[in-house]
Amino acid sequence: MYTVERFRNLPNHQSLTTRACEFLSKDSRVKAIYLSGSMSADEYSDVDLTILCDEDTLQSLLEDRYKIAEQVGEYLCAAIPPVSDRMLVVFYKEEEIKVDFSYGKLPLQARPDRAFIDALYDPASHLKEVIEKSKNLEWEIDMDFLKNRVAHHFLGFSYTVAKFGRGELWDGEDCIDWYRKNLLMFEDILAQRKREGYRRIEIKLDSSRLELFEQTLVKETTRKELFRAMDVINLYFDTFLKNKFQELGVFPKEEAEKMADYYERKKREYLKLT
């Protein structure tokens, strides 16, 4: 009972999942429990549990969340994360595994990624129906969000080259990291997939994309190296993303050309300082 295929070779993950479900399923407030997260797991994976209840019992479950976590096992640390006040993130001592306990209320809405959740406790079949409906759904591209994000991609050149030029190289490396994540977010949006379900980069990208993307890694914190990494980021964008954005009508041609010219001019200027 409560076994999941992704934890087939991960006994500690499975043990935590089973203990949590055994305790929670005895609580009359709990109507369903499911496991989400990456569709494949390894020894470094978290356990992402969502506990569903009726609206009138959600607050009482949230008040008891630390007590619930203690019943599952002894932990080293637990905290409510800033991303959601309906969660408790717990790092368990014996297994050295992090469990995300998320609490939500019924009804649960169908969503593309919910076609892949594991229903662990579902006595009234709340989850079964959601999973079946989710299998026929795809993520819709938010065109307004995408258009603004692409424009911000080029606007960010001004902030980035200022960091490089001023010699704030650690901050400049953070800028490179932001752009790397931006490229992956664009790939996720265009592929209409939820990012968390494809955490490993080699699953997201084909071999040609991966080969170029790996070159965006910063090898040393110098002005010259940061510009090199940024050059590769620009090459990746032009090679794999630009045409699709043009087809979707979200590519700001005039602004992109102006910012590209600005970037190249500042690069020549700042590299003379190196």
FENURQUI-V485320 format. One record per residue. N is the residue number from 1. BURIAL is 1 if it has 24 or more other ideal C-beta (glycine too) atoms within 12 Angstrom, else 0. Layout:
n-><N/N>
burial-><BURIAL/BURIAL>
//
This chain:
n-><1/2/3/4/5/6/7/8/9/10/11/12/13/14/15/16/17/18/19/20/21/22/23/24/25/26/27/28/29/30/31/32/33/34/35/36/37/38/39/40/41/42/43/44/45/46/47/48/49/50/51/52/53/54/55/56/57/58/59/60/61/62/63/64/65/66/67/68/69/70/71/72/73/74/75/76/77/78/79/80/81/82/83/84/85/86/87/88/89/90/91/92/93/94/95/96/97/98/99/100/101/102/103/104/105/106/107/108/109/110/111/112/113/114/115/116/117/118/119/120/121/122/123/124/125/126/127/128/129/130/131/132/133/134/135/136/137/138/139/140/141/142/143/144/145/146/147/148/149/150/151/152/153/154/155/156/157/158/159/160/161/162/163/164/165/166/167/168/169/170/171/172/173/174/175/176/177/178/179/180/181/182/183/184/185/186/187/188/189/190/191/192/193/194/195/196/197/198/199/200/201/202/203/204/205/206/207/208/209/210/211/212/213/214/215/216/217/218/219/220/221/222/223/224/225/226/227/228/229/230/231/232/233/234/235/236/237/238/239/240/241/242/243/244/245/246/247/248/249/250/251/252/253/254/255/256/257/258/259/260/261/262/263/264/265/266/267/268/269/270/271/272/273/274>
burial-><0/1/0/1/0/1/1/0/0/1/0/1/1/1/1/1/1/1/1/1/1/0/1/1/1/0/1/0/1/1/1/1/1/1/1/1/1/1/1/0/1/0/0/0/1/1/1/1/1/1/1/1/1/0/0/0/0/1/0/0/1/1/0/1/1/0/0/1/1/0/0/1/1/0/1/0/0/1/0/0/0/0/0/0/0/1/1/1/1/1/1/1/0/0/1/0/1/1/1/1/1/1/1/1/1/1/0/1/0/0/0/1/1/1/1/1/1/1/1/1/1/1/0/0/0/1/1/0/0/1/1/0/0/1/0/0/0/0/0/0/1/0/0/0/0/1/0/0/1/1/0/1/1/1/0/1/1/0/1/1/1/0/1/1/1/0/0/0/1/0/0/1/1/0/1/1/0/1/1/1/0/1/1/1/1/1/1/1/1/1/1/0/1/1/0/1/1/1/0/0/1/0/0/1/1/0/0/0/1/0/0/1/1/0/1/1/0/1/0/0/0/0/1/0/1/1/1/1/1/1/1/1/1/1/0/1/1/0/0/1/1/1/0/0/1/0/0/0/0/1/1/1/0/0/0/1/0/0/1/1/0/1/1/0/0/1/1/0/0/1/0/0/0/0>
//
